[in-house]
Amino acid sequence: MASMAPKERVMAAFAKQPTDKVPIYQAGFSSRAASHVLKRDAYVGGGRQQWRESVALWRGPEAHAEFLARSRQDCHDLARALDLDLIRPGYWRLTEKPTERIDEFTFRYGDAAGRWRVMRHDPVSELYQVIDQSPEPELTMADLERQVNAEEQALAAYRPKPEDFVDARAALDVFGEERAVPGSGVGCNIDYRRPIWLEAMVVRPDLVARHLMVQAERAVRCADAQHRLGLRILFGGGDFCSQRGPFYSPELFHELTLPALRRISDGCHRNGQYHCFATDGNAWPVADDLLGASGVDCFYEIDGRAGMDLARLRSGFPHLTCLGNIASYTLHRGSRQDVIREALDCLDKAKRYGGCVVGCSNQIVSETPEENLWAMMETLHAYRDC
């Protein structure tokens, strides 16, 4: 068939139409992995970018403006250098200015006499994590109720505008109709890291339902604002699975989470937009609700090591677009041949079933061997013709 532009190729995959090639993307890059591509210290990534932003904020407004400009440039240059069809328009941020610089890699945030935390950057792993913090009282159901009440009150004033989506607007200015640019802001999840929320799903499901519906209403308003920018692919979701399955029961997912996801999907569909949901882990126990009844159009961060297989997903949910399925673990720990084998397997399934955008499902981590990164990219480009 005739050659397609990258954006045209991606939109055809979402519409389940034939493509000239399997479209490709990459969910995320560490700074070190991106530096292999750009041949310079790349201002993209996760924790390293958050630490860098803290350094810039500490140094002042001019340094922060320079950080933002360089980060945006490197993000765009990376997408172009790898010839990605669907791009990532921005990377992790931490916009809170630190109150104390303890050493080169360590900052304190907050009020030393009140609530505070200390974060340290590890240059090898590129993580930026809390290593100390002020004591926090254990949350109670009464605390959750106050939080949900405050969320509902704040919702009345929440009116996002197209200009709020700075990274997407900048990417649109650069790539225009050339490459597909996704939007964001349609996530919906509970904070499973706080056990009180899992307890509330059982003893106060009304609070959890209200909490999730506030998120859904905010997501719909984000979708409306981005519709005015012309963004049709909206990234959202929220991790809630391990490799053994969801952190809460399929019954609770059906009762509490499903209605909120339906609300987001309905809002997106009203604008002709695609609702994309991401989670790591094994989501099969809730797949009929998550990938079917919810109206979700696209599943990403697809964790093949947890059994989330492209062929099973596309055959079981023909409407579903699938992004990724090459494992970060394989890139990090596997051999060059392991990487090539996994990339070819994903390409083969994408060609057989259509509706797929292939790439690494999650972050290409800092210690990924450079030869493995290039093995993936060279394989994807060499064998993606349909």
C-alpha positions as CSV (number, residue, x, y, z in Angstrom):
1,M,0.0,0.0,0.0
2,A,1.0,3.6,-0.3
3,S,3.5,5.1,2.2
4,M,1.8,6.7,5.2
5,A,2.9,9.6,7.4
6,P,3.7,8.6,11.0
7,K,0.6,10.2,12.5
8,E,-1.6,8.7,9.7
9,R,-0.2,5.3,10.5
10,V,-1.0,5.7,14.2
11,M,-4.5,6.9,13.7
12,A,-5.2,4.0,11.2
13,A,-4.1,1.6,13.9
14,F,-6.5,3.2,16.4
15,A,-9.3,2.9,13.8
16,K,-8.3,-0.7,13.0
17,Q,-7.6,0.1,9.4
18,P,-4.6,-1.3,7.4
19,T,-1.2,0.4,7.8
20,D,1.8,0.3,5.5
21,K,4.0,-0.4,8.5
22,V,3.5,-1.3,12.2
23,P,3.6,2.0,14.0
24,I,6.1,2.3,16.8
25,Y,6.6,4.3,20.0
26,Q,8.5,4.1,23.3
27,A,6.7,4.6,26.6
28,G,9.7,6.2,28.4
29,F,13.4,6.7,28.4
30,S,15.9,7.1,31.2
31,S,18.3,10.0,30.7
32,R,21.2,7.6,30.1
33,A,19.4,5.5,27.5
34,A,18.3,8.7,25.7
35,S,21.9,10.0,25.9
36,H,23.0,6.9,23.9
37,V,20.7,8.1,21.1
38,L,21.4,11.9,21.2
39,K,25.1,11.6,21.9
40,R,24.8,14.1,24.7
41,D,23.5,14.3,28.2
42,A,19.8,14.0,27.5
43,Y,17.3,16.0,29.6
44,V,14.6,13.4,29.7
45,G,13.7,10.6,32.1
46,G,12.1,10.0,35.5
47,G,13.8,10.7,38.9
48,R,16.8,12.3,37.3
49,Q,14.6,14.9,35.7
50,Q,12.9,15.7,39.0
51,W,16.3,16.1,40.7
52,R,17.5,18.3,37.8
53,E,14.4,20.5,38.1
54,S,15.0,20.9,41.8
55,V,18.6,22.0,41.0
56,A,17.3,24.5,38.5
57,L,14.6,25.9,40.9
58,W,17.3,26.2,43.6
59,R,19.5,28.2,41.2
60,G,16.7,30.6,40.2
61,P,14.3,31.6,37.5
62,E,16.8,31.8,34.7
63,A,18.2,28.4,35.4
64,H,14.7,26.9,35.6
65,A,13.7,28.4,32.2
66,E,16.9,27.0,30.7
67,F,16.0,23.5,32.2
68,L,12.5,23.6,30.7
69,A,13.8,24.7,27.3
70,R,16.5,22.0,27.2
71,S,14.1,19.3,28.4
72,R,11.6,20.1,25.7
73,Q,14.2,20.2,23.0
74,D,15.7,16.9,24.0
75,C,12.3,15.3,24.2
76,H,11.5,16.4,20.6
77,D,15.0,15.5,19.3
78,L,14.7,12.0,20.8
79,A,11.4,11.3,19.0
80,R,12.8,12.5,15.7
81,A,16.1,10.7,16.0
82,L,14.3,7.4,16.6
83,D,11.7,8.1,14.0
84,L,8.8,7.3,16.3
85,D,5.2,7.5,15.0
86,L,3.6,8.2,18.3
87,I,5.7,10.5,20.5
88,R,6.0,11.3,24.2
89,P,5.6,15.1,24.6
90,G,7.1,15.4,28.0
91,Y,8.8,13.7,31.0
92,W,8.6,13.7,34.8
93,R,8.4,17.0,36.6
94,L,8.8,18.2,40.2
95,T,7.7,21.8,40.4
96,E,8.1,22.3,44.1
97,K,11.1,24.5,45.0
98,P,13.3,22.9,47.7
99,T,13.9,24.7,51.0
100,E,17.4,23.4,51.6
101,R,20.2,21.8,49.6
102,I,22.0,19.3,51.8
103,D,24.5,18.0,49.3
104,E,24.9,17.6,45.5
105,F,22.2,15.0,45.2
106,T,20.0,15.7,48.3
107,F,17.3,18.3,48.9
108,R,14.9,19.1,51.7
109,Y,11.3,20.2,50.9
110,G,8.8,21.8,53.1
111,D,9.0,23.5,56.5
112,A,11.7,22.1,58.9
113,A,9.4,23.0,61.8
114,G,6.4,21.4,60.3
115,R,5.9,18.9,57.4
116,W,9.0,18.1,55.5
117,R,10.8,15.4,53.4
118,V,14.3,14.8,52.2
119,M,14.9,13.4,48.7
120,R,18.1,11.9,47.3
121,H,19.1,11.2,43.7
122,D,21.0,8.0,42.8
123,P,22.9,8.8,39.6
124,V,23.2,5.1,38.7
125,S,19.6,4.0,38.9
126,E,18.4,7.6,38.2
127,L,15.8,7.3,41.0
128,Y,14.9,10.3,43.1
129,Q,13.4,9.1,46.3
130,V,12.3,10.1,49.8
131,I,15.0,9.0,52.3
132,D,13.6,10.9,55.4
133,Q,10.5,12.8,56.3
134,S,8.5,14.2,59.2
135,P,6.2,11.8,61.1
136,E,2.8,11.6,59.6
137,P,-0.3,10.4,61.6
138,E,-2.0,7.4,60.3
139,L,-5.0,8.3,58.1
140,T,-8.5,7.5,59.4
141,M,-11.9,7.1,57.6
142,A,-12.7,10.6,58.9
143,D,-9.6,11.9,57.2
144,L,-10.7,10.3,53.9
145,E,-14.2,11.8,54.3
146,R,-12.7,15.3,54.7
147,Q,-10.4,14.7,51.7
148,V,-13.3,13.6,49.5
149,N,-15.5,16.5,50.6
150,A,-12.7,18.9,49.7
151,E,-12.2,17.2,46.3
152,E,-15.9,17.6,45.5
153,Q,-15.9,21.3,46.5
154,A,-12.7,22.0,44.5
155,L,-14.3,20.3,41.4
156,A,-16.8,23.2,41.0
157,A,-13.9,25.6,40.2
158,Y,-11.9,23.2,38.0
159,R,-12.0,24.5,34.5
160,P,-8.8,23.4,32.6
161,K,-8.0,25.4,29.4
162,P,-6.1,24.4,26.3
163,E,-3.2,26.5,27.2
164,D,-2.7,24.5,30.4
165,F,-1.3,21.5,28.4
166,V,2.0,23.1,27.8
167,D,4.0,20.0,26.7
168,A,1.3,18.8,24.2
169,R,1.0,22.3,22.7
170,A,4.8,22.6,22.3
171,A,4.9,19.1,20.6
172,L,2.0,20.1,18.3
173,D,3.9,23.2,17.3
174,V,7.0,21.2,16.4
175,F,5.4,18.1,14.8
176,G,2.1,19.4,13.6
177,E,0.5,16.8,11.4
178,E,3.8,14.8,11.0
179,R,3.7,12.6,14.2
180,A,0.9,11.6,16.6
181,V,0.9,13.6,19.8
182,P,-1.0,12.2,22.8
183,G,-2.8,14.2,25.5
184,S,-3.0,13.3,29.2
185,G,-5.0,14.0,32.3
186,V,-7.6,11.2,32.1
187,G,-6.2,9.0,34.9
188,C,-8.5,7.3,37.5
189,N,-7.3,5.2,40.4
190,I,-7.0,4.8,44.1
191,D,-3.7,5.1,46.0
192,Y,-3.2,1.5,46.8
193,R,0.1,2.4,48.5
194,R,-2.0,3.8,51.4
195,P,-3.8,0.7,52.9
196,I,-6.6,2.9,54.2
197,W,-8.0,3.2,50.7
198,L,-8.1,-0.5,50.2
199,E,-9.8,-0.8,53.6
200,A,-12.3,1.9,52.6
201,M,-13.2,-0.1,49.5
202,V,-14.8,-2.6,51.9
203,V,-16.0,-0.5,54.8
204,R,-16.8,2.8,53.1
205,P,-17.3,2.0,49.4
206,D,-19.4,5.2,49.1
207,L,-16.3,7.3,49.8
208,V,-14.2,5.5,47.2
209,A,-17.0,5.8,44.6
210,R,-17.2,9.5,45.2
211,H,-13.4,9.9,45.1
212,L,-13.2,8.0,41.8
213,M,-16.1,10.0,40.3
214,V,-14.4,13.3,41.1
215,Q,-11.3,12.0,39.2
216,A,-13.6,11.0,36.3
217,E,-15.3,14.4,36.1
218,R,-11.9,16.1,36.2
219,A,-10.8,13.8,33.4
220,V,-13.8,14.6,31.2
221,R,-13.0,18.4,31.6
222,C,-9.4,17.7,30.6
223,A,-10.6,15.8,27.6
224,D,-12.8,18.7,26.6
225,A,-9.9,21.2,26.9
226,Q,-7.6,19.0,24.8
227,H,-10.3,18.4,22.2
228,R,-9.9,22.2,21.5
229,L,-6.3,21.5,20.7
230,G,-7.1,18.7,18.3
231,L,-5.8,15.9,20.6
232,R,-7.6,12.7,20.0
233,I,-5.4,10.1,21.9
234,L,-5.6,10.7,25.7
235,F,-3.3,8.8,28.1
236,G,-4.6,7.9,31.5
237,G,-5.1,4.9,33.7
238,G,-3.4,4.1,37.0
239,D,-1.4,1.1,38.3
240,F,-3.4,-1.3,40.3
241,C,-2.0,-4.8,39.5
242,S,1.0,-6.9,40.4
243,Q,2.1,-9.9,38.3
244,R,-0.3,-12.0,40.3
245,G,-3.3,-9.8,39.6
246,P,-5.2,-6.7,40.9
247,F,-4.7,-5.4,44.4
248,Y,-8.4,-5.6,45.0
249,S,-11.2,-8.0,43.9
250,P,-12.9,-8.0,40.5
251,E,-16.2,-7.5,42.4
252,L,-14.9,-4.2,43.9
253,F,-13.5,-3.1,40.5
254,H,-16.9,-3.7,38.9
255,E,-18.8,-1.9,41.7
256,L,-16.5,1.1,42.2
257,T,-14.0,1.6,39.4
258,L,-16.0,0.6,36.4
259,P,-18.6,3.4,36.6
260,A,-15.9,6.1,36.8
261,L,-14.0,4.6,33.8
262,R,-17.3,4.5,31.8
263,R,-17.8,8.2,32.6
264,I,-14.4,9.1,31.2
265,S,-14.9,7.0,28.1
266,D,-18.3,8.6,27.4
267,G,-16.7,12.0,27.7
268,C,-13.9,11.1,25.3
269,H,-16.2,9.5,22.8
270,R,-18.4,12.5,22.7
271,N,-15.4,14.4,21.3
272,G,-14.3,11.6,19.0
273,Q,-11.3,11.0,21.4
274,Y,-9.7,7.7,22.4
275,H,-9.5,6.8,26.1
276,C,-6.2,5.0,26.9
277,F,-5.7,3.1,30.1
278,A,-2.3,2.1,31.5
279,T,-1.4,-0.4,34.2
280,D,1.5,-2.8,34.8
281,G,0.9,-6.3,36.0
282,N,-1.7,-9.0,35.3
283,A,-5.1,-7.4,34.6
284,W,-6.8,-10.5,33.2
285,P,-9.1,-11.0,36.3
286,V,-10.8,-7.7,35.5
287,A,-10.3,-7.7,31.7
288,D,-13.9,-8.0,30.8
289,D,-14.7,-4.8,32.7
290,L,-11.5,-2.9,32.2
291,L,-11.0,-3.6,28.5
292,G,-14.6,-4.2,27.6
293,A,-17.5,-2.8,29.6
294,S,-15.6,0.4,30.5
295,G,-15.5,1.6,26.9
296,V,-11.7,2.0,27.2
297,D,-10.3,2.2,23.6
298,C,-6.6,1.5,24.2
299,F,-4.4,-0.4,26.7
300,Y,-0.8,0.5,27.3
301,E,2.1,-0.4,29.6
302,I,1.1,-3.9,28.5
303,D,3.1,-6.3,30.8
304,G,4.0,-9.3,28.8
305,R,5.9,-10.9,31.7
306,A,2.6,-10.9,33.6
307,G,0.8,-12.7,30.8
308,M,-0.7,-9.7,29.0
309,D,-0.2,-11.0,25.5
310,L,-0.9,-8.9,22.3
311,A,-2.5,-11.8,20.5
312,R,-4.9,-12.7,23.4
313,L,-5.7,-9.0,23.9
314,R,-6.5,-8.2,20.3
315,S,-8.4,-11.4,19.7
316,G,-10.4,-11.1,22.9
317,F,-11.1,-7.4,22.5
318,P,-11.2,-6.6,18.8
319,H,-12.0,-2.9,19.4
320,L,-8.9,-2.4,21.6
321,T,-5.7,-0.7,20.5
322,C,-2.6,-2.1,22.2
323,L,0.6,-0.1,22.8
324,G,4.0,-1.6,23.7
325,N,4.6,-5.2,24.9
326,I,8.4,-5.3,24.7
327,A,9.5,-5.7,28.3
328,S,11.8,-3.2,30.1
329,Y,13.2,-6.3,31.8
330,T,14.2,-7.9,28.5
331,L,16.0,-4.8,27.4
332,H,17.7,-4.4,30.8
333,R,18.6,-8.0,31.6
334,G,18.2,-10.0,28.4
335,S,20.8,-10.7,25.7
336,R,20.8,-9.0,22.3
337,Q,19.1,-12.1,20.8
338,D,16.5,-12.0,23.5
339,V,15.6,-8.4,22.6
340,I,15.5,-9.2,18.9
341,R,13.3,-12.3,19.5
342,E,10.8,-10.3,21.6
343,A,10.6,-7.4,19.2
344,L,10.0,-9.8,16.2
345,D,7.3,-11.6,18.2
346,C,5.5,-8.3,18.9
347,L,5.8,-7.2,15.3
348,D,4.5,-10.6,14.1
349,K,1.4,-10.3,16.3
350,A,0.8,-6.7,15.3
351,K,0.8,-7.6,11.7
352,R,-1.5,-10.5,12.2
353,Y,-4.1,-8.7,14.3
354,G,-3.6,-5.1,13.5
355,G,-4.5,-2.3,16.0
356,C,-1.1,-2.3,17.7
357,V,1.7,0.3,18.2
358,V,4.8,-1.6,19.2
359,G,7.6,-0.5,21.5
360,C,8.9,-0.9,25.1
361,S,5.9,-0.9,27.4
362,N,7.5,1.1,30.2
363,Q,10.7,2.9,31.0
364,I,14.0,2.0,29.2
365,V,15.9,2.0,32.5
366,S,19.3,3.6,33.2
367,E,21.4,0.5,33.1
368,T,19.9,-0.9,29.9
369,P,22.9,-2.0,27.7
370,E,23.3,0.3,24.7
371,E,23.5,-2.7,22.3
372,N,20.1,-3.9,23.5
373,L,18.5,-0.5,22.9
374,W,19.8,-0.4,19.3
375,A,18.9,-4.1,18.8
376,M,15.3,-3.2,19.6
377,M,15.2,-0.1,17.4
378,E,17.0,-1.6,14.4
379,T,14.7,-4.6,14.6
380,L,11.5,-2.5,14.8
381,H,12.6,-0.4,11.8
382,A,13.9,-3.3,9.7
383,Y,10.9,-5.6,10.0
384,R,7.8,-3.5,10.5
385,D,6.6,-3.4,6.9
386,C,3.2,-4.9,6.6
